[in-house]
């Protein structure tokens, strides 16, 4: 979780804990990070924002439908991660290319999801799910 990578968020009434990733229409968001805090840090930002704090713009798209601290989301939100082994502090060509692969992989996820379901995940669709305007 300290590595950069891609993450998928799903909302499901069927328990997904411990199951391998699968393409499903219940995927509602893809995100990525190349930050020093890795996937753990980015998901912590998401958690903060989904509970009404600052830190994650994508999470603000959830808030109109799932208000901060929403019990309807609490036991239905699942996370899958795809870490990439690289050193985000390094400027070596290999590490820079690997960080580019992370960004590219996010768009590969969008494309594959669109191919399978003829749409973007709900909260990646900026027109369908605008951000909640909050005072920060």
Secondary structure by P-SEA (a helix, b strand, c coil): ccccbbbbbbbcccccccccccccccccccccccccccaaaaaaaaaaaaacccccaaaaaaccccccccccccccbbbbbbbbbcccccccaaaaaaaaaaaaaaaaaaaaaaaacccccccccccccccccccc
